């Protein structure tokens, strides 16, 4: 089966309702949209899965353990299980993929 998703126009719920932002889930991975407004932050969370972030629009500062990277539109970050947090000055929309650690 094949599915197509328009992630640029997909509705996004606030962080407190983040489970509604999961738009595809399989045993091995799940995909969600993360959108933070200008000045927004994603609190620190312990990730037990591999994580891939693809920036659809905007920029974000991502902290993985003690490493910090600045991601911009069109860039992709891949990390092993880690402690993550994110913040943005101007706002950001990201597709996040969590891949189950085998």
Z-matrix of the N, CA and C atoms (Angstrom, degrees):
N
C 1 1.453
C 2 1.525 1 109.33
N 3 1.313 2 116.11 1 143.91
C 4 1.463 3 121.50 2 -179.91
C 5 1.520 4 108.46 3 -124.36
N 6 1.345 5 116.56 4 140.38
C 7 1.458 6 121.55 5 177.34
C 8 1.516 7 108.98 6 -131.57
N 9 1.326 8 116.76 7 147.27
C 10 1.460 9 122.89 8 177.29
C 11 1.527 10 107.78 9 -118.84
N 12 1.322 11 116.38 10 133.94
C 13 1.465 12 122.47 11 179.64
C 14 1.523 13 108.91 12 -123.70
N 15 1.326 14 117.29 13 134.81
C 16 1.463 15 121.88 14 176.35
C 17 1.530 16 107.60 15 -95.56
N 18 1.324 17 116.17 16 87.08
C 19 1.467 18 119.88 17 -173.07
C 20 1.524 19 113.23 18 -72.23
N 21 1.333 20 117.88 19 -19.51
C 22 1.465 21 119.60 20 178.22
C 23 1.528 22 112.09 21 -70.62
N 24 1.335 23 117.10 22 -29.89
C 25 1.466 24 119.89 23 -177.86
C 26 1.522 25 113.22 24 -109.29
N 27 1.319 26 117.26 25 1.48
C 28 1.461 27 121.57 26 -177.67
C 29 1.535 28 111.31 27 -62.98
N 30 1.337 29 116.58 28 136.19
C 31 1.471 30 121.15 29 176.93
C 32 1.525 31 109.27 30 -66.30
N 33 1.334 32 116.09 31 142.19
C 34 1.456 33 120.87 32 -178.55
C 35 1.524 34 108.97 33 -126.64
N 36 1.322 35 115.33 34 134.19
C 37 1.465 36 122.29 35 179.64
C 38 1.514 37 110.08 36 -94.80
N 39 1.347 38 118.50 37 156.88
C 40 1.463 39 121.57 38 178.92
C 41 1.530 40 111.48 39 -61.10
N 42 1.319 41 116.11 40 162.40
C 43 1.461 42 122.30 41 -176.91
C 44 1.530 43 111.93 42 -52.88
N 45 1.322 44 117.08 43 -37.62
C 46 1.468 45 121.47 44 -178.40
C 47 1.530 46 111.96 45 -63.01
N 48 1.333 47 116.66 46 -22.01
C 49 1.468 48 122.00 47 178.79
C 50 1.533 49 110.30 48 -113.70
N 51 1.326 50 117.08 49 30.59
C 52 1.460 51 122.79 50 -171.72
C 53 1.530 52 114.46 51 -57.35
N 54 1.323 53 118.06 52 -27.23
C 55 1.465 54 119.30 53 178.88
C 56 1.530 55 111.80 54 -62.46
N 57 1.332 56 118.08 55 -26.24
C 58 1.464 57 121.77 56 177.41
C 59 1.533 58 111.42 57 -71.76
N 60 1.342 59 116.96 58 -15.66
C 61 1.459 60 121.66 59 -178.75
C 62 1.522 61 113.26 60 -85.60
N 63 1.330 62 117.27 61 -3.77
C 64 1.464 63 120.77 62 174.96
C 65 1.524 64 106.91 63 -76.12
N 66 1.330 65 116.26 64 117.33
C 67 1.464 66 118.65 65 -177.59
C 68 1.521 67 113.38 66 -107.75
N 69 1.327 68 117.44 67 -6.16
C 70 1.459 69 120.60 68 173.91
C 71 1.517 70 108.47 69 -155.06
N 72 1.330 71 115.09 70 134.58
C 73 1.464 72 119.68 71 -178.88
C 74 1.519 73 109.34 72 -139.99
N 75 1.322 74 115.32 73 129.10
C 76 1.460 75 122.89 74 175.04
C 77 1.528 76 106.82 75 -130.21
N 78 1.292 77 116.97 76 172.77
C 79 1.472 78 120.62 77 -179.91
C 80 1.538 79 111.40 78 -60.11
N 81 1.338 80 117.03 79 -37.77
C 82 1.463 81 122.08 80 -174.18
C 83 1.530 82 115.04 81 -90.13
N 84 1.339 83 117.69 82 -19.82
C 85 1.466 84 119.29 83 -176.37
C 86 1.522 85 110.54 84 -161.48
N 87 1.353 86 114.96 85 165.07
C 88 1.465 87 120.10 86 171.39
C 89 1.515 88 109.03 87 -144.16
N 90 1.342 89 115.17 88 151.19
C 91 1.456 90 122.06 89 -179.45
C 92 1.515 91 109.43 90 -118.56
N 93 1.318 92 115.33 91 139.74
C 94 1.463 93 120.42 92 176.93
C 95 1.514 94 109.49 93 -143.80
N 96 1.326 95 114.57 94 160.09
C 97 1.458 96 121.60 95 173.34
C 98 1.523 97 107.22 96 -102.30
N 99 1.320 98 115.49 97 135.97
C 100 1.464 99 122.26 98 176.33
C 101 1.520 100 106.24 99 -120.36
N 102 1.319 101 116.40 100 125.08
C 103 1.460 102 119.64 101 176.94
C 104 1.517 103 108.16 102 -131.01
N 105 1.329 104 115.45 103 126.12
C 106 1.460 105 121.50 104 177.67
C 107 1.520 106 108.66 105 -118.16
N 108 1.322 107 117.67 106 135.16
C 109 1.463 108 120.18 107 177.96
C 110 1.531 109 110.14 108 -74.66
N 111 1.312 110 116.60 109 170.90
C 112 1.466 111 120.80 110 175.81
C 113 1.526 112 109.27 111 -52.38
N 114 1.329 113 116.60 112 130.64
C 115 1.458 114 121.87 113 -178.12
C 116 1.522 115 113.60 114 78.59
N 117 1.340 116 117.70 115 5.96
C 118 1.462 117 121.90 116 -176.59
C 119 1.515 118 113.74 117 -79.69
N 120 1.325 119 114.68 118 158.11
C 121 1.463 120 121.20 119 179.28
C 122 1.519 121 110.58 120 -138.39
N 123 1.322 122 115.69 121 148.14
C 124 1.452 123 122.46 122 169.52
C 125 1.522 124 105.09 123 -105.66
N 126 1.333 125 118.07 124 120.87
C 127 1.461 126 120.16 125 -177.49
C 128 1.528 127 112.31 126 -60.71
N 129 1.297 128 115.66 127 159.82
C 130 1.451 129 122.02 128 177.53
C 131 1.522 130 110.25 129 -59.65
N 132 1.336 131 115.81 130 133.15
C 133 1.464 132 119.96 131 177.56
C 134 1.525 133 109.84 132 -141.30
N 135 1.312 134 115.10 133 146.85
C 136 1.464 135 121.92 134 177.79
C 137 1.517 136 108.34 135 -87.39
N 138 1.309 137 117.42 136 117.96
C 139 1.457 138 121.82 137 -179.95
C 140 1.529 139 108.83 138 -100.90
N 141 1.329 140 115.84 139 122.97
C 142 1.463 141 120.82 140 178.52
C 143 1.530 142 110.97 141 -95.44
N 144 1.324 143 116.13 142 -0.33
C 145 1.459 144 121.83 143 179.46
C 146 1.531 145 109.48 144 -116.28
N 147 1.325 146 115.15 145 166.16
C 148 1.457 147 119.76 146 169.66
C 149 1.525 148 106.74 147 -70.83
N 150 1.326 149 117.39 148 148.84
C 151 1.458 150 121.35 149 -177.77
C 152 1.524 151 109.63 150 -130.04
N 153 1.325 152 115.04 151 136.17
C 154 1.461 153 122.09 152 173.10
C 155 1.523 154 106.82 153 -122.28
N 156 1.322 155 117.11 154 124.77
C 157 1.456 156 122.58 155 175.14
C 158 1.524 157 108.03 156 -112.40
N 159 1.336 158 116.86 157 128.28
C 160 1.461 159 121.56 158 173.27
C 161 1.522 160 107.32 159 -119.52
N 162 1.339 161 116.63 160 121.91
C 163 1.463 162 121.46 161 -177.33
C 164 1.528 163 109.45 162 -82.15
N 165 1.332 164 114.59 163 115.72
C 166 1.459 165 122.36 164 179.42
C 167 1.522 166 110.02 165 -81.96
N 168 1.338 167 115.37 166 -42.10
C 169 1.463 168 121.03 167 -177.08
C 170 1.522 169 109.16 168 -155.00
N 171 1.336 170 116.74 169 138.84
C 172 1.456 171 121.30 170 175.96
C 173 1.519 172 113.57 171 91.13
N 174 1.331 173 114.87 172 -162.36
C 175 1.463 174 122.10 173 -179.24
C 176 1.525 175 109.73 174 -139.48
N 177 1.333 176 115.46 175 155.82
C 178 1.459 177 120.31 176 178.77
C 179 1.518 178 110.09 177 -151.78
N 180 1.313 179 115.13 178 148.57
C 181 1.456 180 121.72 179 171.17
C 182 1.524 181 106.45 180 -98.66
N 183 1.321 182 116.81 181 121.78
C 184 1.457 183 121.67 182 -178.88
C 185 1.516 184 108.67 183 -113.89
N 186 1.332 185 114.92 184 131.90
C 187 1.457 186 120.91 185 176.49
C 188 1.523 187 107.89 186 -111.06
N 189 1.331 188 116.27 187 123.47
C 190 1.462 189 123.08 188 174.75
C 191 1.528 190 106.27 189 -119.40
N 192 1.340 191 115.23 190 109.42
C 193 1.462 192 121.48 191 -169.29
C 194 1.526 193 107.84 192 54.93
N 195 1.308 194 119.70 193 -117.77
C 196 1.462 195 120.58 194 -179.01
C 197 1.527 196 113.43 195 -101.62
N 198 1.326 197 117.51 196 -0.24
C 199 1.464 198 121.10 197 178.89
C 200 1.523 199 110.18 198 -87.20
N 201 1.328 200 116.35 199 139.92
C 202 1.463 201 121.70 200 177.97
C 203 1.528 202 108.43 201 -124.30
N 204 1.342 203 115.26 202 132.11
C 205 1.465 204 120.43 203 174.77
C 206 1.518 205 108.73 204 -130.24
N 207 1.326 206 115.60 205 149.70
C 208 1.460 207 121.90 206 174.37
C 209 1.515 208 107.80 207 -104.62
N 210 1.330 209 115.73 208 116.43
C 211 1.459 210 121.53 209 -178.91
C 212 1.520 211 109.89 210 -101.72
N 213 1.333 212 115.54 211 140.52
C 214 1.460 213 119.81 212 176.71
C 215 1.519 214 109.50 213 -126.65
N 216 1.312 215 115.27 214 169.34
C 217 1.453 216 123.03 215 -177.75
C 218 1.527 217 111.72 216 -46.58
N 219 1.337 218 115.29 217 130.28
C 220 1.459 219 120.78 218 178.88
C 221 1.523 220 113.81 219 90.51
N 222 1.329 221 118.21 220 -9.76
C 223 1.458 222 120.38 221 -179.96
C 224 1.525 223 111.39 222 -92.78
N 225 1.331 224 114.34 223 157.48
C 226 1.459 225 122.13 224 -177.28
C 227 1.523 226 108.79 225 -130.47
N 228 1.327 227 116.48 226 137.03
C 229 1.461 228 122.67 227 175.87
C 230 1.523 229 107.62 228 -118.67
N 231 1.324 230 116.45 229 135.55
C 232 1.463 231 122.02 230 176.39
C 233 1.515 232 107.27 231 -125.71
N 234 1.342 233 116.28 232 131.11
C 235 1.451 234 120.12 233 179.55
C 236 1.523 235 111.18 234 -139.40
N 237 1.314 236 115.44 235 149.29
C 238 1.455 237 121.75 236 172.90
C 239 1.524 238 107.83 237 -73.31
N 240 1.343 239 118.98 238 172.68
C 241 1.465 240 120.01 239 176.26
C 242 1.531 241 110.54 240 -49.71
N 243 1.334 242 116.79 241 132.91
C 244 1.456 243 121.90 242 -171.32
C 245 1.526 244 110.65 243 -163.42
N 246 1.304 245 116.57 244 177.84
C 247 1.454 246 123.29 245 170.79
C 248 1.525 247 107.07 246 -95.27
N 249 1.343 248 117.06 247 121.98
C 250 1.470 249 122.12 248 -174.37
C 251 1.519 250 112.23 249 -119.05
N 252 1.322 251 115.27 250 147.97
C 253 1.463 252 121.95 251 166.36
C 254 1.522 253 106.97 252 -149.21
N 255 1.335 254 115.50 253 163.19
C 256 1.456 255 119.92 254 -176.90
C 257 1.519 256 109.30 255 -149.82
N 258 1.332 257 115.81 256 147.15
C 259 1.462 258 120.25 257 172.31
C 260 1.521 259 108.35 258 -148.34
N 261 1.334 260 114.08 259 159.02
C 262 1.453 261 119.58 260 -178.47
C 263 1.520 262 109.81 261 -141.09
N 264 1.296 263 115.92 262 144.76
C 265 1.455 264 121.59 263 176.73
C 266 1.529 265 110.61 264 -86.30
N 267 1.339 266 116.17 265 -47.67
C 268 1.463 267 121.64 266 -173.14
C 269 1.526 268 114.89 267 -104.73
N 270 1.320 269 118.23 268 -2.09
C 271 1.458 270 122.36 269 -177.36
C 272 1.514 271 110.92 270 104.74
N 273 1.341 272 116.09 271 151.78
C 274 1.457 273 120.15 272 -177.75
C 275 1.529 274 110.11 273 -155.26
N 276 1.341 275 115.65 274 147.97
C 277 1.458 276 122.61 275 172.76
C 278 1.522 277 106.43 276 -128.40
N 279 1.321 278 115.24 277 124.07
C 280 1.465 279 121.41 278 -172.64
C 281 1.527 280 109.77 279 -130.52
N 282 1.324 281 116.22 280 144.03
C 283 1.453 282 120.21 281 166.89
C 284 1.520 283 106.14 282 -96.82
N 285 1.340 284 115.59 283 124.41
C 286 1.452 285 121.17 284 178.70
C 287 1.520 286 110.15 285 -109.93
N 288 1.319 287 115.93 286 133.93
C 289 1.462 288 121.91 287 178.23
C 290 1.520 289 107.47 288 -121.51
N 291 1.319 290 116.19 289 122.27
C 292 1.462 291 121.30 290 175.78
C 293 1.528 292 107.03 291 -103.75
N 294 1.341 293 116.01 292 124.61
C 295 1.454 294 122.10 293 -179.01
C 296 1.517 295 108.12 294 -111.28
N 297 1.332 296 116.33 295 124.38
C 298 1.451 297 121.70 296 -178.17
C 299 1.523 298 110.47 297 -61.21
N 300 1.309 299 115.34 298 132.14
C 301 1.457 300 121.68 299 177.12
C 302 1.521 301 108.59 300 -74.04
N 303 1.326 302 116.83 301 123.84
C 304 1.473 303 119.65 302 -177.91
C 305 1.500 304 112.21 303 -93.21
